[in-house]
Amino acid sequence: MSPRSGSADVDQHSSAQAGDWFECWLDAHRADLVAWRRHIHQNPELAREEYQTTAFVVAQLRAAGLDPQVLPLGTGLYCDIGPADADGKRLGLRADMDALPMTEETGLPFASTVAGAAHSCGHDAHTTILMAAGLALASAPKLQAGVRLIFQPAEEVMPGGALDVIEAGVLSGVNRIFALHCDPHLVVGTVGVRVGPITSAADVVELSLHSPGGHTSRPYLTADLVHAMGLLITGVPGLLTRRVDVRSRTVMAWGAAHAGNAPNAIPQTGMLRGTVRTGEHSTWLLLEPLVREIVEGILAPTGVTVDINYQRGVPPVDNDEHSVALLRRAVETLGPDVVVPTPQSSGGEDFSWYLEHVPGAMARLGTWSGQGRRADIHQPDFDIDERALEVGVRALVSLGAPSLRSPNLPNRS
């Protein structure tokens, strides 16, 4: 694809000069961006096991004269660049580091070398982009504000690593926080922004069912556990749609169901696991007691008993309007048509926990080349167009540095 030229949001000569330092840094490290990402991609680590990834990032930052601090649990880190402002505050930039417990099927020469682990959500790109942005900002002649890089472990599990970061006090002194997330629904060279909720709340429900068991010829003499499971599988999602406003984008789906082995024996135990998601914070607060009420009501006439394990996951990522304006302004320095709208996702993201403490925003980083299959995140053949790495670095650097001169970005045609 041929490059296209963008127009600068601020085209004064002094602003262009201020951005030259970044172009020099990028020219020297453009190949490193790809090499760093591929190294992390080949060596994925699961949640709270990101020791090598942490060590790799620490080594790169220390080599640039920075002082990264590893989190108390031994994975994840943070690193300050530049002085805090007059109020002792600084800008937070966050990336997640962990891989998914799945087998990669991309066939790439730099595919995962770790059995049962793969960077199929783009966290390898997130980590690379934030590390590169930090290294670039460390070479800047002047920052608009001090920056704190936050490399978070364990985003893919619940409870997620954002809570570990917050508990370690890493948000102390941070007055606003930003993040990027790879999005294969957007073409490379674009960044999706949205005011308000951009992800959804995501909870996990596990039901352990119990019955005396018995012979399938005489279900009336016992409690028919499999029949009760069927009622729950269809009834709980269906009734939930009648108890909450459909405009809240609430959806429940079961992902696992297990009971019995013999065709002629009613089992004594069974299990259901699923997720409940909603796009509204206020609805999220009501879901646990509502799901419990529905489950118990469905089972009441069946004689089957239940233990309900309801795991509250994450609230929606609710982008602050002023933070989105700052993010939009930073991304617009990349060109006039880089910023695009993006819809709310029904997926969950524990970046939301940071926004319970400080304002901020998450944006979607376009990673699709525009050609071939558009594999979604969490699919075994997911990959990114690596030109997105530079776009992500430019966006984060623009948040913490003076206006950069307009770059050449990938042609999206």
Stockholm file with secondary structure:
# STOCKHOLM 1.0

chainA/1-413         MSPRSGSADVDQHSSAQAGDWFECWLDAHRADLVAWRRHIHQNPELAREEYQTTAFVVAQLRAAGLDPQVLPLGTGLYCDIGPADADGKRLGLRADMDALPMTEETGLPFASTVAGAAHSCGHDAHTTILMAAGLALASAPKLQAGVRLIFQPAEEVMPGGALDVIEAGVLSGVNRIFALHCDPHLVVGTVGVRVGPITSAADVVELSLHSPGGHTSRPYLTADLVHAMGLLITGVPGLLTRRVDVRSRTVMAWGAAHAGNAPNAIPQTGMLRGTVRTGEHSTWLLLEPLVREIVEGILAPTGVTVDINYQRGVPPVDNDEHSVALLRRAVETLGPDVVVPTPQSSGGEDFSWYLEHVPGAMARLGTWSGQGRRADIHQPDFDIDERALEVGVRALVSLGAPSLRSPNLPNRS
#=GR chainA/1-413 SS CCEEECCCSSCCHHHHHHHHHHHHHHHHHHHHHHHHHHHHHHSCCCTTCCHHHHHHHHHHHHHTTCCCEECTTSSCEEEEESCCCTTSCEEEEEEECCCBSSCCCCCCTTCCCSTTCBCCSSHHHHHHHHHHHHHHHHTCSCCSSCEEEEEECCCSSSSCHHHHHHHTTTTTTEEEEEEEEEEEEEETTCEEECSEESSCEEEEEEEEEECCCEETTCGGGSCCHHHHHHHHHHHHHHHHHHHSCGGGCCEEEEEEEEECSCTTEECSEEEEEEEEEESCHHHHHHHHHHHHHHHHHHHTTTCCEEEEEEEEEECCCEECHHHHHHHHHHHHTTCTTCEEECCCCSSCCTTHHHHTTSCEEEEEEEEECSSSCCCCTTSTTCCCCTHHHHHHHHHHHHHHSSCCCCCEEECCC
#=GC SS_cons         CCEEECCCSSCCHHHHHHHHHHHHHHHHHHHHHHHHHHHHHHSCCCTTCCHHHHHHHHHHHHHTTCCCEECTTSSCEEEEESCCCTTSCEEEEEEECCCBSSCCCCCCTTCCCSTTCBCCSSHHHHHHHHHHHHHHHHTCSCCSSCEEEEEECCCSSSSCHHHHHHHTTTTTTEEEEEEEEEEEEEETTCEEECSEESSCEEEEEEEEEECCCEETTCGGGSCCHHHHHHHHHHHHHHHHHHHSCGGGCCEEEEEEEEECSCTTEECSEEEEEEEEEESCHHHHHHHHHHHHHHHHHHHTTTCCEEEEEEEEEECCCEECHHHHHHHHHHHHTTCTTCEEECCCCSSCCTTHHHHTTSCEEEEEEEEECSSSCCCCTTSTTCCCCTHHHHHHHHHHHHHHSSCCCCCEEECCC
//
